[in-house]
């Protein structure tokens, strides 16, 4: 994610399970609740269920950081999925 101080910085990831390997996402959490927050929305699409994972920056100062979103699933193959979150926040240009 990239942005300037004072603006909303967020990213959305769409996850669509394949028919061959179906799974449900049971929980979405972050590696650091002080830097990022996450929401999850389950939707029906033409391909079946899809998940919209929205990650929000919580920092208000210029910084760079790396965190993770951890998704708990009901899959025996992949009980957890990780989404790497790289963020670069710069001073607002005048």
SULBELKA-V59917 format. One record per residue. N is the residue number from 1. PSI is psi in radians with two decimals (999 if undefined). NEAR is the number of other ideal C-beta (glycine too) atoms within 12 Angstrom. D_FIRST is the distance of its C-alpha to the first C-alpha in Angstrom with 2 decimals. Layout:
<<N PSI NEAR D_FIRST> <N PSI NEAR D_FIRST>>
//
This chain:
<<1 2.48 32 0.00> <2 2.56 17 3.79> <3 -3.12 24 6.87> <4 2.74 21 10.38> <5 2.51 19 12.51> <6 -0.16 17 14.30> <7 2.77 18 12.01> <8 2.18 18 10.53> <9 2.08 30 6.79> <10 2.87 22 6.61> <11 2.59 26 6.47> <12 2.31 20 9.98> <13 2.29 26 11.72> <14 2.19 20 15.40> <15 2.16 30 17.91> <16 1.89 22 21.45> <17 2.47 25 24.11> <18 2.62 15 26.65> <19 -0.67 10 30.24> <20 -0.54 9 31.52> <21 1.21 16 29.31> <22 2.59 19 28.78> <23 2.85 26 27.04> <24 2.52 23 25.85> <25 2.11 35 22.87> <26 -0.51 18 24.61> <27 2.54 20 21.98> <28 2.23 31 18.27> <29 2.93 25 17.53> <30 2.80 30 15.10> <31 -0.31 23 15.99> <32 1.82 21 15.57> <33 -0.18 14 16.30> <34 -0.33 14 15.99> <35 -0.63 28 12.27> <36 2.71 34 10.93> <37 2.83 26 13.00> <38 2.50 33 13.44> <39 2.71 22 15.80> <40 2.35 31 17.61> <41 2.24 19 19.73> <42 2.26 20 22.48> <43 2.68 18 23.78> <44 2.36 12 26.68> <45 -3.11 15 26.25> <46 -0.54 8 28.72> <47 0.04 15 27.79> <48 -2.53 19 28.19> <49 2.42 23 25.78> <50 2.74 24 22.03> <51 2.30 32 19.32> <52 2.02 23 16.25> <53 2.04 34 13.83> <54 2.22 26 11.49> <55 2.26 34 9.11> <56 2.38 25 9.08> <57 2.45 35 8.25> <58 -0.01 24 11.85> <59 2.53 28 11.98> <60 0.09 18 13.74> <61 2.74 17 14.33> <62 2.23 20 12.89> <63 2.94 24 11.66> <64 2.43 18 9.79> <65 2.86 24 9.89> <66 2.23 18 10.06> <67 -3.11 30 11.15> <68 2.61 24 12.42> <69 2.24 37 13.30> <70 2.19 28 16.98> <71 2.12 30 18.81> <72 2.25 19 22.59> <73 3.00 24 24.61> <74 0.20 19 28.32> <75 2.35 20 28.40> <76 -0.46 10 30.81> <77 -0.75 14 29.13> <78 1.43 20 25.60> <79 -0.37 17 25.96> <80 2.44 22 22.36> <81 2.54 29 19.19> <82 2.42 21 16.09> <83 2.08 30 12.45> <84 2.37 19 10.59> <85 1.97 33 7.26> <86 2.27 21 6.00> <87 2.38 29 4.58> <88 2.01 19 6.35> <89 2.21 26 8.27> <90 2.87 19 11.34> <91 2.52 15 14.63> <92 2.26 14 15.34> <93 2.41 10 17.51> <94 999 6 20.98>>
//
